[in-house]
């Protein structure tokens, strides 16, 4: 079984922003990975907010969802207690809701990797002690 790829907001932003310094890396990296990518609503919210300077950017994010290139595959209502514990454990980092959701998704999707530009995923652990497989520009 091939790995599922969990996509973070930084990579989505880089993909959708030609002027982003990681754009070329993101395009090249994504082209070699199996789709669809999995993510959560917190990542989509963060992406839309950070792209809000461009009035049309949210449409491009929603087009990814409509084409099912990116699938929302997480239910915060079912996982909020685990998310709260993760955010408490990593409060000194600090951990965002989007990051906590991706860490939890990595636990749920055991054969997965996180596509991210966030170096904090080198600090976070799934199941308390396991390194999270990542794909990063660094």
N, CA, C and O of each residue as an XYZ file, in Angstrom:
552
protein
N       0.850     -1.179      0.000
C       0.000      0.000      0.000
C       0.894      1.240      0.000
O       1.835      1.331      0.788
N       0.594      2.199     -0.892
C       1.406      3.412     -0.950
C       0.996      4.385      0.148
O      -0.108      4.319      0.688
N       1.901      5.271      0.455
C       1.678      6.217      1.538
C       0.651      7.276      1.167
O       0.575      7.727      0.024
N      -0.139      7.660      2.169
C      -0.997      8.830      2.041
C      -0.146     10.044      2.372
O       0.731      9.979      3.234
N      -0.403     11.140      1.694
C       0.318     12.374      1.982
C      -0.638     13.378      2.602
O      -1.675     13.709      2.026
N      -0.274     13.856      3.784
C      -1.034     14.869      4.501
C      -0.403     16.213      4.160
O       0.800     16.394      4.350
N      -1.189     17.150      3.664
C      -0.624     18.410      3.186
C      -0.909     19.546      4.160
O      -2.028     19.693      4.652
N       0.113     20.343      4.429
C       0.056     21.467      5.364
C      -0.172     22.772      4.598
O       0.004     22.835      3.381
N      -0.560     23.793      5.327
C      -0.901     25.080      4.711
C       0.274     25.741      3.987
O       0.076     26.349      2.936
N       1.466     25.639      4.513
C       2.613     26.281      3.860
C       2.831     25.773      2.454
O       3.174     26.544      1.557
N       2.635     24.482      2.252
C       2.800     23.890      0.922
C       1.650     24.318      0.017
O       1.866     24.623     -1.156
N       0.433     24.342      0.549
C      -0.701     24.809     -0.256
C      -0.486     26.252     -0.700
O      -0.737     26.595     -1.856
N      -0.030     27.082      0.204
C       0.236     28.488     -0.128
C       1.313     28.585     -1.207
O       1.174     29.340     -2.169
N       2.381     27.819     -1.039
C       3.458     27.837     -2.038
C       2.952     27.369     -3.402
O       3.327     27.935     -4.429
N       2.113     26.349     -3.420
C       1.559     25.854     -4.687
C       0.731     26.907     -5.398
O       0.791     27.038     -6.620
N      -0.037     27.651     -4.632
C      -0.994     28.602     -5.203
C      -0.422     29.991     -5.417
O      -1.100     30.848     -5.984
N       0.792     30.238     -4.985
C       1.403     31.573     -5.072
C       2.695     31.506     -5.864
O       3.732     31.087     -5.350
N       2.623     31.920     -7.112
C       3.815     31.875     -7.975
C       4.980     32.679     -7.398
O       6.140     32.360     -7.659
N       4.687     33.699     -6.633
C       5.727     34.533     -6.044
C       6.332     33.979     -4.766
O       7.303     34.533     -4.252
N       5.778     32.902     -4.249
C       6.279     32.313     -3.015
C       7.656     31.699     -3.271
O       7.873     31.079     -4.312
N       8.569     31.866     -2.346
C       9.934     31.366     -2.546
C      10.008     29.847     -2.632
O      10.996     29.309     -3.131
N       8.989     29.149     -2.157
C       8.955     27.683     -2.233
C       8.064     27.172     -3.367
O       7.838     25.967     -3.473
N       7.563     28.055     -4.203
C       6.628     27.654     -5.261
C       7.209     26.560     -6.163
O       6.576     25.523     -6.361
N       8.385     26.779     -6.699
C       8.972     25.797     -7.615
C       9.198     24.456     -6.915
O       8.925     23.399     -7.484
N       9.694     24.506     -5.685
C       9.890     23.276     -4.921
C       8.562     22.552     -4.715
O       8.479     21.338     -4.905
N       7.526     23.291     -4.329
C       6.218     22.687     -4.062
C       5.640     22.045     -5.314
O       5.126     20.928     -5.258
N       5.720     22.737     -6.438
C       5.193     22.202     -7.693
C       5.938     20.925     -8.074
O       5.316     19.924     -8.430
N       7.255     20.958     -8.000
C       8.060     19.785     -8.361
C       7.795     18.617     -7.409
O       7.690     17.472     -7.848
N       7.689     18.897     -6.128
C       7.478     17.842     -5.138
C       6.099     17.214     -5.284
O       5.968     15.990     -5.284
N       5.085     18.039     -5.408
C       3.713     17.550     -5.537
C       3.541     16.708     -6.798
O       2.783     15.739     -6.801
N       4.236     17.073     -7.853
C       4.076     16.339     -9.119
C       4.526     14.886     -8.997
O       4.094     14.040     -9.780
N       5.380     14.588     -8.034
C       5.862     13.222     -7.865
C       5.132     12.419     -6.808
O       5.534     11.298     -6.496
N       4.068     12.971     -6.254
C       3.354     12.294     -5.169
C       1.963     11.850     -5.600
O       1.325     12.471     -6.450
N       1.515     10.764     -4.993
C       0.180     10.225     -5.256
C      -0.889     11.161     -4.692
O      -0.773     11.661     -3.573
N      -1.908     11.380     -5.474
C      -3.055     12.166     -5.036
C      -4.233     11.228     -4.801
O      -4.231     10.103     -5.301
N      -5.200     11.652     -4.079
C      -5.382     12.976     -3.494
C      -4.562     13.134     -2.210
O      -4.169     12.161     -1.566
N      -4.323     14.394     -1.871
C      -3.688     14.716     -0.609
C      -4.787     14.812      0.445
O      -5.916     15.198      0.144
N      -4.451     14.465      1.661
C      -5.405     14.557      2.767
C      -5.052     15.762      3.622
O      -3.879     16.097      3.791
N      -6.070     16.403      4.157
C      -5.841     17.514      5.069
C      -7.052     17.674      5.972
O      -7.939     16.821      6.006
N      -7.074     18.783      6.704
C      -8.145     19.054      7.656
C      -8.655     20.479      7.452
O      -8.023     21.289      6.774
N      -9.794     20.765      8.043
C     -10.384     22.092      7.902
C      -9.499     23.188      8.489
O      -9.485     24.309      7.981
N      -8.764     22.876      9.550
C      -7.885     23.889     10.149
C      -6.802     24.331      9.162
O      -6.448     25.509      9.120
N      -6.277     23.397      8.370
C      -5.275     23.741      7.351
C      -5.913     24.597      6.263
O      -5.307     25.567      5.809
N      -7.116     24.254      5.842
C      -7.803     25.044      4.815
C      -8.097     26.452      5.337
O      -7.922     27.430      4.611
N      -8.537     26.557      6.577
C      -8.800     27.869      7.193
C      -7.532     28.707      7.235
O      -7.545     29.875      6.848
N      -6.449     28.124      7.699
C      -5.164     28.815      7.785
C      -4.701     29.253      6.394
O      -4.229     30.377      6.221
N      -4.833     28.376      5.415
C      -4.421     28.686      4.047
C      -5.216     29.857      3.497
O      -4.640     30.801      2.955
N      -6.537     29.803      3.631
C      -7.379     30.890      3.127
C      -7.038     32.212      3.821
O      -6.975     33.258      3.176
N      -6.823     32.158      5.126
C      -6.481     33.387      5.854
C      -5.151     33.957      5.376
O      -5.047     35.157      5.120
N      -4.143     33.115      5.254
C      -2.819     33.596      4.867
C      -2.755     34.044      3.413
O      -1.876     34.822      3.042
N      -3.670     33.563      2.595
C      -3.748     33.991      1.193
C      -4.747     35.126      0.992
O      -4.999     35.522     -0.146
N      -5.312     35.650      2.051
C      -6.428     36.600      1.946
C      -6.071     37.922      1.268
O      -6.968     38.685      0.910
N      -4.800     38.203      1.087
C      -4.414     39.432      0.361
C      -4.845     39.373     -1.095
O      -5.068     40.407     -1.725
N      -4.962     38.174     -1.623
C      -5.408     37.971     -2.995
C      -6.883     37.586     -2.952
O      -7.241     36.533     -2.424
N      -7.734     38.438     -3.507
C      -9.179     38.244     -3.412
C      -9.652     36.933     -4.023
O     -10.676     36.403     -3.593
N      -8.952     36.396     -4.998
C      -9.379     35.171     -5.674
C      -8.755     33.905     -5.087
O      -9.096     32.799     -5.506
N      -7.858     34.052     -4.139
C      -7.093     32.894     -3.671
C      -7.965     31.830     -3.020
O      -7.705     30.639     -3.192
N      -8.985     32.224     -2.282
C      -9.833     31.217     -1.645
C     -10.520     30.342     -2.695
O     -10.771     29.161     -2.454
N     -10.821     30.920     -3.854
C     -11.440     30.124     -4.916
C     -10.493     29.029     -5.396
O     -10.928     27.914     -5.684
N      -9.221     29.337     -5.481
C      -8.240     28.335     -5.915
C      -8.102     27.221     -4.880
O      -7.904     26.061     -5.238
N      -8.207     27.569     -3.603
C      -8.173     26.557     -2.549
C      -9.389     25.652     -2.683
O      -9.266     24.429     -2.623
N     -10.562     26.248     -2.865
C     -11.787     25.461     -2.973
C     -11.831     24.648     -4.264
O     -12.476     23.601     -4.309
N     -11.160     25.112     -5.302
C     -11.066     24.318     -6.538
C     -10.295     23.016     -6.283
O     -10.643     21.969     -6.831
N      -9.255     23.083     -5.458
C      -8.521     21.862     -5.102
C      -9.436     20.858     -4.409
O      -9.351     19.653     -4.646
N     -10.315     21.376     -3.547
C     -11.271     20.507     -2.857
C     -12.317     19.970     -3.835
O     -12.662     18.790     -3.797
N     -12.812     20.837     -4.700
C     -13.830     20.423     -5.664
C     -13.300     19.351     -6.617
O     -14.010     18.399     -6.942
N     -12.058     19.507     -7.060
C     -11.434     18.522     -7.963
C     -10.989     17.264     -7.216
O     -10.585     16.275     -7.827
N     -11.071     17.321     -5.886
C     -10.647     16.217     -5.022
C      -9.152     15.934     -5.136
O      -8.702     14.810     -4.914
N      -8.391     16.969     -5.484
C      -6.934     16.881     -5.420
C      -6.510     16.901     -3.951
O      -5.481     16.341     -3.572
N      -7.341     17.567     -3.132
C      -7.169     17.621     -1.683
C      -8.504     17.209     -1.071
O      -9.563     17.693     -1.471
N      -8.436     16.319     -0.106
C      -9.647     15.813      0.551
C      -9.587     16.135      2.038
O      -8.573     15.915      2.701
N     -10.695     16.659      2.542
C     -10.818     16.868      3.981
C     -11.092     15.513      4.615
O     -12.101     14.870      4.326
N     -10.188     15.091      5.476
C     -10.258     13.728      5.994
C      -9.987     13.697      7.494
O      -9.180     12.905      7.980
N     -10.678     14.577      8.214
C     -10.460     14.666      9.657
C     -11.706     15.260     10.283
O     -12.310     16.182      9.734
N     -12.091     14.723     11.440
C     -13.276     15.207     12.132
C     -12.871     15.711     13.517
O     -12.670     14.925     14.443
N     -12.756     17.019     13.641
C     -12.346     17.625     14.905
C     -13.333     17.306     16.020
O     -12.930     17.152     17.172
N     -14.611     17.205     15.697
C     -15.616     16.895     16.725
C     -15.334     15.556     17.391
O     -15.647     15.368     18.567
N     -14.746     14.627     16.650
C     -14.420     13.317     17.214
C     -13.042     13.284     17.871
O     -12.756     12.374     18.649
N     -12.200     14.243     17.577
C     -10.799     14.189     18.006
C     -10.372     15.339     18.920
O      -9.190     15.452     19.243
N     -11.307     16.194     19.345
C     -10.905     17.402     20.064
C     -10.171     17.125     21.367
O      -9.324     17.924     21.764
N     -10.466     16.025     22.042
C      -9.763     15.738     23.297
C      -8.295     15.401     23.031
O      -7.411     15.843     23.764
N      -8.042     14.627     21.992
C      -6.659     14.287     21.624
C      -5.939     15.556     21.161
O      -4.778     15.772     21.505
N      -6.627     16.390     20.383
C      -6.041     17.637     19.888
C      -5.690     18.550     21.056
O      -4.612     19.144     21.080
N      -6.589     18.661     22.015
C      -6.326     19.489     23.194
C      -5.095     18.993     23.944
O      -4.262     19.792     24.372
N      -4.983     17.691     24.101
C      -3.814     17.124     24.799
C      -2.527     17.405     24.027
O      -1.506     17.736     24.629
N      -2.566     17.277     22.704
C      -1.377     17.580     21.894
C      -0.976     19.048     22.031
O       0.201     19.361     22.210
N      -1.956     19.942     21.945
C      -1.646     21.372     22.040
C      -1.115     21.741     23.418
O      -0.288     22.645     23.542
N      -1.580     21.052     24.450
C      -1.058     21.269     25.800
C       0.372     20.740     25.901
O       1.242     21.409     26.457
N       0.616     19.550     25.370
C       1.950     18.947     25.419
C       2.979     19.823     24.719
O       4.113     19.939     25.185
N       2.598     20.439     23.610
C       3.535     21.235     22.818
C       3.279     22.740     22.954
O       3.553     23.500     22.026
N       2.763     23.165     24.088
C       2.432     24.577     24.259
C       3.651     25.485     24.211
O       3.517     26.667     23.894
N       4.830     24.971     24.515
C       6.031     25.813     24.454
C       6.543     25.990     23.031
O       7.398     26.843     22.794
N       6.040     25.203     22.072
C       6.535     25.320     20.689
C       6.048     26.628     20.051
O       6.908     27.279     19.459
N       4.853     27.088     20.081
C       3.576     26.466     20.390
C       3.017     25.736     19.169
O       3.463     25.946     18.041
N       2.039     24.880     19.420
C       1.425     24.079     18.361
C       0.091     24.699     17.959
O      -0.749     24.989     18.811
N      -0.097     24.899     16.668
C      -1.370     25.425     16.165
C      -2.397     24.303     16.064
O      -2.053     23.123     16.125
N      -3.654     24.685     15.911
C      -4.713     23.698     15.706
C      -4.453     22.904     14.433
O      -4.669     21.693     14.407
N      -3.994     23.569     13.382
C      -3.702     22.876     12.121
C      -2.592     21.842     12.326
O      -2.717     20.707     11.866
N      -1.526     22.218     13.000
C      -0.426     21.272     13.245
C      -0.884     20.104     14.108
O      -0.549     18.954     13.823
N      -1.643     20.388     15.154
C      -2.135     19.315     16.013
C      -3.027     18.358     15.222
O      -2.966     17.143     15.415
N      -3.838     18.898     14.349
C      -4.709     18.056     13.529
C      -3.897     17.168     12.595
O      -4.225     15.996     12.408
N      -2.837     17.723     12.009
C      -1.990     16.912     11.125
C      -1.238     15.830     11.898
O      -1.064     14.718     11.399
N      -0.797     16.147     13.099
C      -0.140     15.125     13.923
C      -1.128     14.002     14.225
O      -0.788     12.824     14.120
N      -2.337     14.369     14.594
C      -3.358     13.344     14.872
C      -3.676     12.542     13.610
O      -3.854     11.326     13.676
N      -3.747     13.218     12.466
C      -3.994     12.507     11.210
C      -2.860     11.528     10.915
O      -3.107     10.437     10.401
N      -1.622     11.904     11.232
C      -0.484     10.997     11.034
C      -0.632      9.755     11.910
O      -0.208      8.666     11.524
N      -1.227      9.919     13.078
C      -1.480      8.773     13.946
C      -2.589      7.890     13.365
O      -2.485      6.663     13.383
N      -3.622      8.505     12.865
C      -4.767      7.769     12.313
C      -4.384      7.064     11.015
O      -4.693      5.889     10.817
N      -3.705      7.804     10.132
C      -3.257      7.253      8.846
C      -1.811      6.788      9.043
O      -0.867      7.505      8.712
N      -1.656      5.600      9.577
C      -0.339      5.138     10.020
C       0.678      5.025      8.890
O       1.880      5.109      9.145
N       0.240      4.841      7.669
C       1.162      4.783      6.530
C       1.085      6.113      5.769
O       0.693      6.164      4.603
N       1.471      7.179      6.465
C       1.362      8.509      5.865
C       2.642      9.305      6.079
O       3.528      8.924      6.844
N       2.698     10.419      5.374
C       3.797     11.369      5.508
C       3.189     12.770      5.451
O       2.163     12.979      4.804
N       3.819     13.719      6.125
C       3.325     15.086      6.145
C       4.172     15.918      5.199
O       5.394     15.985      5.336
N       3.520     16.545      4.248
C       4.153     17.456      3.299
C       4.042     18.850      3.892
O       2.950     19.414      3.960
N       5.175     19.411      4.324
C       5.155     20.639      5.114
C       6.391     21.481      4.879
O       7.421     20.981      4.426
N       6.284     22.745      5.185
C       7.436     23.648      5.234
C       7.775     24.002      6.685
O       8.717     24.749      6.946
N       7.006     23.464      7.614
C       7.091     23.791      9.034
C       8.108     22.882      9.731
O       7.901     21.672      9.817
N       9.185     23.454     10.218
C      10.225     22.665     10.887
C       9.765     22.098     12.231
O      10.427     21.220     12.783
N       8.643     22.585     12.764
C       8.142     22.053     14.034
C       7.772     20.571     13.930
O       7.709     19.878     14.945
N       7.529     20.088     12.726
C       7.214     18.665     12.573
C       8.429     17.779     12.859
O       8.298     16.559     12.961
N       9.599     18.387     12.987
C      10.776     17.635     13.437
C      10.755     17.470     14.954
O      11.418     16.585     15.495
N       9.997     18.319     15.637
C       9.866     18.272     17.100
C       8.690     17.391     17.514
O       8.804     16.580     18.434
N       7.560     17.558     16.827
C       6.353     16.806     17.172
C       6.583     15.301     17.045
O       7.386     14.843     16.233
N       5.866     14.555     17.861
C       5.905     13.099     17.817
C       4.478     12.569     17.747
O       3.567     13.100     18.381
N       4.307     11.509     16.962
C       3.006     10.850     16.966
C       3.077      9.698     17.952
O       4.129      9.097     18.167
N       1.932      9.412     18.541
C       1.867      8.361     19.566
C       2.920      8.569     20.649
O       3.493      7.612     21.170
N       3.161      9.815     20.972
C       4.062     10.282     22.036
C       5.559     10.139     21.749
O       6.353     10.922     22.270
N       5.967      9.152     20.927
C       7.406      8.942     20.796
C       7.884      8.600     19.388
O       9.074      8.347     19.196
N       7.005      8.586     18.415
C       7.406      8.189     17.065
C       7.591      9.412     16.169
O       6.748     10.308     16.127
N       8.699      9.425     15.466
C       8.981     10.499     14.521
C       7.924     10.477     13.427
O       7.514      9.411     12.967
N       7.492     11.646     13.019
C       6.496     11.769     11.962
C       7.232     11.835     10.630
O       8.056     12.727     10.428
N       6.952     10.914      9.723
C       7.591     10.997      8.397
C       7.150     12.281      7.688
O       5.958     12.574      7.592
N       8.107     13.021      7.206
C       7.807     14.287      6.538
C       8.514     14.391      5.205
O       9.523     13.733      4.951
N       7.956     15.230      4.373
C       8.616     15.696      3.157
C       8.681     17.203      3.328
O       7.658     17.866      3.503
N       9.888     17.734      3.276
C      10.080     19.152      3.511
C      11.168     19.690      2.597
O      11.987     18.933      2.077
N      11.169     20.986      2.410
C      12.177     21.610      1.550
C      13.541     21.686      2.211
O      14.541     21.982      1.557
N      13.579     21.417      3.505
C      14.828     21.584      4.258
C      15.587     20.291      4.366
O      16.660     20.254      4.968
